[in-house]
Amino acid sequence: MDLVFLEQVMWALLEVLPVTVALFAISVTAGGLLALLLTYLRVSSNAAARGFARSFIFVFRGSPLLMQMFLLYYGLGQFPIVRHSVVWPILREPFYCACISLALCTAAYTAEVFRGGLRAVPAKEVEAGKAYGMSGFLLFRRIVGPIAFRHCLPAYSTELVSMMKSTSLASLVTVWEVTGIANKMISSTYRTFEIFLCAAAIYLLLNFLLVQALGVLERRLSPHLRARPTGGETVQAL
């Protein structure tokens, strides 16, 4: 294996790593905010709001992300009303189209994760908060929100890892991130194994750091689940 070539490939891919990280950060942030709105609509007492949220989630969970990205980037530009609208400067840029596609897709999955977290909140905890005079936003901020987020964090971490890997699809709409540059290098060198090996190593490192950060967050939010020292450990510590 040519180590010099591997080093050259790795440096070339690391140069576009900020594009991959930006795709992930923007799409997850926007998707998370949209997911909160969808979750609110999903549990709303308004039938029309629940129907809209269900339809949105069904469409974006039931269709492939790649198809959504193609329809947004290649499809909407066919309509003159879109090309002459105020959103065209955004939709004609592949980076923004990729971010929007990723955000819409992750919002649908994340909304269901958040809804599951809300349903996992014990009713007695809510009743206790109401007994202390809490209601509305205060009840959500102090009791419902923290408990729901703690319950949905394991499933949400899986969605975040999936989104990190899904950023590689942006190369198919001409966003030159890690996978896009890897494909360009393969087309000129025909050394598929070495180049994709370097790209895979970068994604593995990104997901490793992401999982570690989420693990730290989960332990901080669940102090009651931390391992308690045994009697022998306690005596030794003293």
C-alpha positions as YAML, in Angstrom:
chain: A
units: angstrom
residues:
- id: 1
  name: MET
  ca: [0.00, 0.00, 0.00]
- id: 2
  name: ASP
  ca: [1.36, 3.42, -0.99]
- id: 3
  name: LEU
  ca: [1.58, 5.38, 2.26]
- id: 4
  name: VAL
  ca: [2.65, 8.56, 0.49]
- id: 5
  name: PHE
  ca: [-0.45, 8.44, -1.69]
- id: 6
  name: LEU
  ca: [-2.64, 7.78, 1.36]
- id: 7
  name: GLU
  ca: [-1.21, 10.83, 3.08]
- id: 8
  name: GLN
  ca: [-1.88, 12.99, 0.04]
- id: 9
  name: VAL
  ca: [-5.44, 11.72, -0.18]
- id: 10
  name: MET
  ca: [-6.07, 12.26, 3.51]
- id: 11
  name: TRP
  ca: [-4.89, 15.86, 3.39]
- id: 12
  name: ALA
  ca: [-7.01, 16.53, 0.30]
- id: 13
  name: LEU
  ca: [-10.10, 15.15, 2.04]
- id: 14
  name: LEU
  ca: [-9.40, 17.02, 5.27]
- id: 15
  name: GLU
  ca: [-9.38, 20.29, 3.33]
- id: 16
  name: VAL
  ca: [-13.09, 19.86, 2.54]
- id: 17
  name: LEU
  ca: [-13.99, 18.44, 5.95]
- id: 18
  name: PRO
  ca: [-15.46, 21.82, 7.05]
- id: 19
  name: VAL
  ca: [-18.05, 21.48, 4.26]
- id: 20
  name: THR
  ca: [-19.20, 18.12, 5.63]
- id: 21
  name: VAL
  ca: [-19.31, 19.47, 9.18]
- id: 22
  name: ALA
  ca: [-21.25, 22.54, 8.03]
- id: 23
  name: LEU
  ca: [-23.77, 20.36, 6.18]
- id: 24
  name: PHE
  ca: [-24.29, 18.31, 9.32]
- id: 25
  name: ALA
  ca: [-24.49, 21.25, 11.74]
- id: 26
  name: ILE
  ca: [-26.90, 23.34, 9.66]
- id: 27
  name: SER
  ca: [-29.21, 20.46, 8.74]
- id: 28
  name: VAL
  ca: [-29.36, 19.06, 12.29]
- id: 29
  name: THR
  ca: [-30.00, 22.48, 13.83]
- id: 30
  name: ALA
  ca: [-32.72, 23.43, 11.36]
- id: 31
  name: GLY
  ca: [-34.18, 19.92, 11.45]
- id: 32
  name: GLY
  ca: [-34.25, 19.90, 15.24]
- id: 33
  name: LEU
  ca: [-36.16, 23.19, 15.38]
- id: 34
  name: LEU
  ca: [-38.62, 21.97, 12.76]
- id: 35
  name: ALA
  ca: [-38.99, 18.70, 14.66]
- id: 36
  name: LEU
  ca: [-40.01, 20.60, 17.80]
- id: 37
  name: LEU
  ca: [-42.76, 22.32, 15.81]
- id: 38
  name: LEU
  ca: [-43.87, 19.03, 14.26]
- id: 39
  name: THR
  ca: [-43.94, 17.37, 17.68]
- id: 40
  name: TYR
  ca: [-46.10, 20.18, 19.03]
- id: 41
  name: LEU
  ca: [-48.49, 19.81, 16.10]
- id: 42
  name: ARG
  ca: [-48.42, 16.02, 16.41]
- id: 43
  name: VAL
  ca: [-49.70, 16.10, 20.00]
- id: 44
  name: SER
  ca: [-51.99, 19.08, 19.44]
- id: 45
  name: SER
  ca: [-55.70, 18.87, 20.09]
- id: 46
  name: ASN
  ca: [-56.33, 20.42, 16.67]
- id: 47
  name: ALA
  ca: [-57.18, 17.70, 14.14]
- id: 48
  name: ALA
  ca: [-55.91, 19.73, 11.16]
- id: 49
  name: ALA
  ca: [-52.55, 20.33, 12.87]
- id: 50
  name: ARG
  ca: [-52.19, 16.64, 13.71]
- id: 51
  name: GLY
  ca: [-53.09, 15.70, 10.15]
- id: 52
  name: PHE
  ca: [-50.49, 18.05, 8.69]
- id: 53
  name: ALA
  ca: [-47.78, 16.71, 11.01]
- id: 54
  name: ARG
  ca: [-48.69, 13.10, 10.21]
- id: 55
  name: SER
  ca: [-48.64, 13.80, 6.47]
- id: 56
  name: PHE
  ca: [-45.27, 15.57, 6.65]
- id: 57
  name: ILE
  ca: [-43.73, 12.75, 8.65]
- id: 58
  name: PHE
  ca: [-45.20, 10.09, 6.37]
- id: 59
  name: VAL
  ca: [-43.88, 11.74, 3.20]
- id: 60
  name: PHE
  ca: [-40.35, 12.43, 4.38]
- id: 61
  name: ARG
  ca: [-39.93, 9.14, 6.23]
- id: 62
  name: GLY
  ca: [-41.52, 7.11, 3.47]
- id: 63
  name: SER
  ca: [-39.51, 8.41, 0.51]
- id: 64
  name: PRO
  ca: [-35.75, 8.07, -0.07]
- id: 65
  name: LEU
  ca: [-33.59, 11.01, 0.99]
- id: 66
  name: LEU
  ca: [-31.74, 10.90, -2.34]
- id: 67
  name: MET
  ca: [-35.02, 11.29, -4.24]
- id: 68
  name: GLN
  ca: [-35.99, 14.24, -2.04]
- id: 69
  name: MET
  ca: [-32.64, 15.88, -2.74]
- id: 70
  name: PHE
  ca: [-32.96, 15.36, -6.48]
- id: 71
  name: LEU
  ca: [-36.52, 16.74, -6.55]
- id: 72
  name: LEU
  ca: [-35.49, 19.82, -4.62]
- id: 73
  name: TYR
  ca: [-32.34, 20.60, -6.59]
- id: 74
  name: TYR
  ca: [-33.14, 19.37, -10.09]
- id: 75
  name: GLY
  ca: [-36.94, 19.37, -10.03]
- id: 76
  name: LEU
  ca: [-38.03, 22.75, -8.66]
- id: 77
  name: GLY
  ca: [-35.84, 24.63, -11.15]
- id: 78
  name: GLN
  ca: [-38.10, 23.43, -13.98]
- id: 79
  name: PHE
  ca: [-40.92, 25.71, -12.83]
- id: 80
  name: PRO
  ca: [-40.72, 29.39, -13.92]
- id: 81
  name: ILE
  ca: [-42.60, 30.52, -10.82]
- id: 82
  name: VAL
  ca: [-39.80, 29.09, -8.68]
- id: 83
  name: ARG
  ca: [-37.01, 30.57, -10.82]
- id: 84
  name: HIS
  ca: [-38.58, 34.03, -10.52]
- id: 85
  name: SER
  ca: [-39.33, 33.80, -6.80]
- id: 86
  name: VAL
  ca: [-37.39, 35.25, -3.88]
- id: 87
  name: VAL
  ca: [-36.24, 31.76, -2.81]
- id: 88
  name: TRP
  ca: [-34.49, 30.99, -6.11]
- id: 89
  name: PRO
  ca: [-31.09, 32.43, -5.03]
- id: 90
  name: ILE
  ca: [-31.17, 29.79, -2.27]
- id: 91
  name: LEU
  ca: [-32.63, 26.87, -4.23]
- id: 92
  name: ARG
  ca: [-30.16, 27.25, -7.09]
- id: 93
  name: GLU
  ca: [-27.23, 26.70, -4.75]
- id: 94
  name: PRO
  ca: [-26.43, 22.99, -4.28]
- id: 95
  name: PHE
  ca: [-25.11, 23.47, -0.73]
- id: 96
  name: TYR
  ca: [-28.33, 25.08, 0.50]
- id: 97
  name: CYS
  ca: [-30.49, 22.54, -1.33]
- id: 98
  name: ALA
  ca: [-28.57, 19.74, 0.35]
- id: 99
  name: CYS
  ca: [-28.99, 21.39, 3.76]
- id: 100
  name: ILE
  ca: [-32.74, 21.84, 3.22]
- id: 101
  name: SER
  ca: [-33.19, 18.25, 2.07]
- id: 102
  name: LEU
  ca: [-31.25, 16.87, 5.02]
- id: 103
  name: ALA
  ca: [-33.10, 19.13, 7.46]
- id: 104
  name: LEU
  ca: [-36.56, 18.15, 6.19]
- id: 105
  name: CYS
  ca: [-35.71, 14.46, 6.32]
- id: 106
  name: THR
  ca: [-34.19, 14.50, 9.79]
- id: 107
  name: ALA
  ca: [-37.07, 16.64, 11.08]
- id: 108
  name: ALA
  ca: [-39.54, 13.87, 10.21]
- id: 109
  name: TYR
  ca: [-37.54, 11.20, 12.02]
- id: 110
  name: THR
  ca: [-36.65, 13.42, 14.96]
- id: 111
  name: ALA
  ca: [-40.26, 14.49, 15.49]
- id: 112
  name: GLU
  ca: [-41.24, 10.87, 16.10]
- id: 113
  name: VAL
  ca: [-38.27, 10.44, 18.44]
- id: 114
  name: PHE
  ca: [-39.34, 13.50, 20.42]
- id: 115
  name: ARG
  ca: [-42.95, 12.30, 20.52]
- id: 116
  name: GLY
  ca: [-41.78, 9.00, 21.95]
- id: 117
  name: GLY
  ca: [-39.84, 10.88, 24.61]
- id: 118
  name: LEU
  ca: [-42.94, 12.86, 25.56]
- id: 119
  name: ARG
  ca: [-45.02, 9.72, 25.89]
- id: 120
  name: ALA
  ca: [-42.37, 8.24, 28.18]
- id: 121
  name: VAL
  ca: [-42.81, 11.01, 30.77]
- id: 122
  name: PRO
  ca: [-44.58, 9.47, 33.81]
- id: 123
  name: ALA
  ca: [-47.99, 10.98, 34.45]
- id: 124
  name: LYS
  ca: [-47.23, 11.19, 38.17]
- id: 125
  name: GLU
  ca: [-44.32, 13.53, 37.47]
- id: 126
  name: VAL
  ca: [-46.62, 15.89, 35.58]
- id: 127
  name: GLU
  ca: [-49.23, 15.69, 38.33]
- id: 128
  name: ALA
  ca: [-46.58, 16.46, 40.95]
- id: 129
  name: GLY
  ca: [-45.50, 19.53, 38.99]
- id: 130
  name: LYS
  ca: [-49.08, 20.73, 38.72]
- id: 131
  name: ALA
  ca: [-49.50, 20.17, 42.47]
- id: 132
  name: TYR
  ca: [-46.59, 22.59, 43.03]
- id: 133
  name: GLY
  ca: [-48.41, 25.20, 40.95]
- id: 134
  name: MET
  ca: [-46.51, 24.69, 37.69]
- id: 135
  name: SER
  ca: [-48.31, 24.98, 34.39]
- id: 136
  name: GLY
  ca: [-47.65, 25.69, 30.75]
- id: 137
  name: PHE
  ca: [-44.09, 26.53, 29.78]
- id: 138
  name: LEU
  ca: [-42.75, 26.29, 33.34]
- id: 139
  name: LEU
  ca: [-44.04, 22.74, 33.65]
- id: 140
  name: PHE
  ca: [-42.45, 21.82, 30.33]
- id: 141
  name: ARG
  ca: [-39.12, 23.50, 31.14]
- id: 142
  name: ARG
  ca: [-38.72, 22.07, 34.62]
- id: 143
  name: ILE
  ca: [-40.26, 18.59, 34.32]
- id: 144
  name: VAL
  ca: [-41.62, 17.42, 30.97]
- id: 145
  name: GLY
  ca: [-38.79, 18.69, 28.74]
- id: 146
  name: PRO
  ca: [-35.80, 17.33, 30.70]
- id: 147
  name: ILE
  ca: [-37.40, 13.93, 31.29]
- id: 148
  name: ALA
  ca: [-38.54, 13.58, 27.67]
- id: 149
  name: PHE
  ca: [-35.14, 14.58, 26.29]
- id: 150
  name: ARG
  ca: [-33.39, 12.12, 28.59]
- id: 151
  name: HIS
  ca: [-35.63, 9.31, 27.35]
- id: 152
  name: CYS
  ca: [-35.26, 10.12, 23.66]
- id: 153
  name: LEU
  ca: [-31.51, 10.85, 23.70]
- id: 154
  name: PRO
  ca: [-30.39, 7.27, 22.83]
- id: 155
  name: ALA
  ca: [-32.69, 7.15, 19.79]
- id: 156
  name: TYR
  ca: [-31.81, 10.72, 18.84]
- id: 157
  name: SER
  ca: [-28.11, 9.91, 18.96]
- id: 158
  name: THR
  ca: [-28.72, 7.17, 16.40]
- id: 159
  name: GLU
  ca: [-30.47, 9.68, 14.14]
- id: 160
  name: LEU
  ca: [-27.54, 12.10, 14.44]
- id: 161
  name: VAL
  ca: [-25.06, 9.40, 13.44]
- id: 162
  name: SER
  ca: [-27.29, 8.53, 10.49]
- id: 163
  name: MET
  ca: [-27.37, 12.18, 9.43]
- id: 164
  name: MET
  ca: [-23.60, 12.43, 9.58]
- id: 165
  name: LYS
  ca: [-23.39, 9.56, 7.10]
- id: 166
  name: SER
  ca: [-26.21, 10.99, 4.97]
- id: 167
  name: THR
  ca: [-24.17, 14.13, 4.26]
- id: 168
  name: SER
  ca: [-22.26, 11.98, 1.76]
- id: 169
  name: LEU
  ca: [-25.34, 12.11, -0.52]
- id: 170
  name: ALA
  ca: [-24.76, 15.83, -1.03]
- id: 171
  name: SER
  ca: [-22.00, 14.96, -3.50]
- id: 172
  name: LEU
  ca: [-24.71, 13.76, -5.92]
- id: 173
  name: VAL
  ca: [-25.99, 17.35, -6.22]
- id: 174
  name: THR
  ca: [-22.46, 18.68, -6.82]
- id: 175
  name: VAL
  ca: [-21.59, 19.65, -3.25]
- id: 176
  name: TRP
  ca: [-17.88, 18.99, -2.98]
- id: 177
  name: GLU
  ca: [-17.61, 17.57, 0.51]
- id: 178
  name: VAL
  ca: [-15.54, 14.55, 1.58]
- id: 179
  name: THR
  ca: [-17.34, 11.97, -0.57]
- id: 180
  name: GLY
  ca: [-17.56, 14.31, -3.54]
- id: 181
  name: ILE
  ca: [-13.82, 14.99, -3.55]
- id: 182
  name: ALA
  ca: [-13.14, 11.28, -3.05]
- id: 183
  name: ASN
  ca: [-15.19, 10.47, -6.16]
- id: 184
  name: LYS
  ca: [-13.33, 13.12, -8.18]
- id: 185
  name: MET
  ca: [-10.00, 11.69, -7.12]
- id: 186
  name: ILE
  ca: [-11.12, 8.16, -8.03]
- id: 187
  name: SER
  ca: [-12.17, 9.28, -11.50]
- id: 188
  name: SER
  ca: [-8.66, 10.61, -12.15]
- id: 189
  name: THR
  ca: [-6.54, 7.97, -10.37]
- id: 190
  name: TYR
  ca: [-8.77, 4.82, -10.44]
- id: 191
  name: ARG
  ca: [-7.49, 3.94, -6.96]
- id: 192
  name: THR
  ca: [-10.83, 3.25, -5.34]
- id: 193
  name: PHE
  ca: [-9.71, 1.24, -2.32]
- id: 194
  name: GLU
  ca: [-7.15, 3.69, -0.93]
- id: 195
  name: ILE
  ca: [-9.31, 6.77, -1.46]
- id: 196
  name: PHE
  ca: [-12.50, 5.33, -0.01]
- id: 197
  name: LEU
  ca: [-10.46, 3.89, 2.86]
- id: 198
  name: CYS
  ca: [-9.35, 7.41, 3.79]
- id: 199
  name: ALA
  ca: [-12.90, 8.76, 3.41]
- id: 200
  name: ALA
  ca: [-14.30, 5.98, 5.59]
- id: 201
  name: ALA
  ca: [-11.68, 6.71, 8.26]
- id: 202
  name: ILE
  ca: [-12.78, 10.36, 8.35]
- id: 203
  name: TYR
  ca: [-16.46, 9.43, 8.77]
- id: 204
  name: LEU
  ca: [-15.57, 6.89, 11.46]
- id: 205
  name: LEU
  ca: [-13.64, 9.54, 13.36]
- id: 206
  name: LEU
  ca: [-16.48, 12.07, 13.08]
- id: 207
  name: ASN
  ca: [-19.04, 9.55, 14.31]
- id: 208
  name: PHE
  ca: [-16.75, 8.42, 17.12]
- id: 209
  name: LEU
  ca: [-16.42, 11.99, 18.39]
- id: 210
  name: LEU
  ca: [-20.17, 12.51, 18.02]
- id: 211
  name: VAL
  ca: [-21.04, 9.35, 19.94]
- id: 212
  name: GLN
  ca: [-18.58, 10.22, 22.71]
- id: 213
  name: ALA
  ca: [-20.05, 13.70, 23.08]
- id: 214
  name: LEU
  ca: [-23.58, 12.32, 23.20]
- id: 215
  name: GLY
  ca: [-22.48, 9.72, 25.76]
- id: 216
  name: VAL
  ca: [-21.12, 12.44, 28.02]
- id: 217
  name: LEU
  ca: [-24.37, 14.38, 27.65]
- id: 218
  name: GLU
  ca: [-26.45, 11.30, 28.46]
- id: 219
  name: ARG
  ca: [-24.43, 10.61, 31.61]
- id: 220
  name: ARG
  ca: [-24.79, 14.22, 32.76]
- id: 221
  name: LEU
  ca: [-28.55, 14.12, 32.24]
- id: 222
  name: SER
  ca: [-28.91, 10.75, 34.01]
- id: 223
  name: PRO
  ca: [-26.91, 10.99, 37.26]
- id: 224
  name: HIS
  ca: [-29.11, 8.31, 38.86]
- id: 225
  name: LEU
  ca: [-27.83, 5.77, 36.31]
- id: 226
  name: ARG
  ca: [-24.15, 6.29, 37.05]
- id: 227
  name: ALA
  ca: [-22.35, 3.36, 38.59]
- id: 228
  name: ARG
  ca: [-22.11, 3.72, 42.34]
- id: 229
  name: PRO
  ca: [-18.91, 2.66, 44.09]
- id: 230
  name: THR
  ca: [-19.01, -0.64, 45.96]
- id: 231
  name: GLY
  ca: [-18.21, -0.93, 49.61]
- id: 232
  name: GLY
  ca: [-14.61, -2.02, 48.96]
- id: 233
  name: GLU
  ca: [-14.05, 0.88, 46.56]
- id: 234
  name: THR
  ca: [-15.44, 3.30, 49.11]
- id: 235
  name: VAL
  ca: [-13.10, 2.03, 51.85]
- id: 236
  name: GLN
  ca: [-10.14, 2.18, 49.48]
- id: 237
  name: ALA
  ca: [-11.00, 5.72, 48.49]
- id: 238
  name: LEU
  ca: [-11.12, 6.72, 52.16]
...
